[in-house]
Amino acid sequence: MYSIQKKFGSYPCGHRQHNHNGHCSYVHGHNWCFEVTLNSDKLDENGFVHDFGKFKKFRKWLEYMFDHTLLINKSDSMVDYFLRYDGVLWDIRLVENGSSESIAKLVFNQLADIMDNDSKKIKSVRVYEDEKNSATYYG
């Protein structure tokens, strides 16, 4: 079995966990990084699990989603307030949940959509909030 990793980031991105009983309920930010792991028991004609240069569409999506944006949970009671100032004070991305764990799943699923026929190679997506904290999703 062969395995490759590709790391993307860092992307300065804000979020909040509106149901949290502590500081995470406030808008705050991280320099998010994403690490993709692909596995395969076969190499392609170039000797690759996957060509590192073929992540361009995925990288563009990561930039759109996380580069200087603010993630707000769709269920946030303040979502209308945040949307009122979208494009003025922040660049909103509505998500089901802004936790690292949920973001890892979101990113995994987006990568699978982009990779289409090669999506079976995806082992995991790891999201780094910073150098100390990360979450991993295995599809």
Secondary structure, DSSP 4 states (H G I P E B T S, - for coil): -EEEEEEEEEEEEEE--TT-SSGGGS-EEEEEEEEEEEEESS--TTS-SS-GGGGHHHHHHHHHHHTTEEEEETT-TTHHHHHHTBTTTB-EEEES--SHHHHHHHHHHHHHHHHGGGGGGEEEEEEESSSS-EEEE--
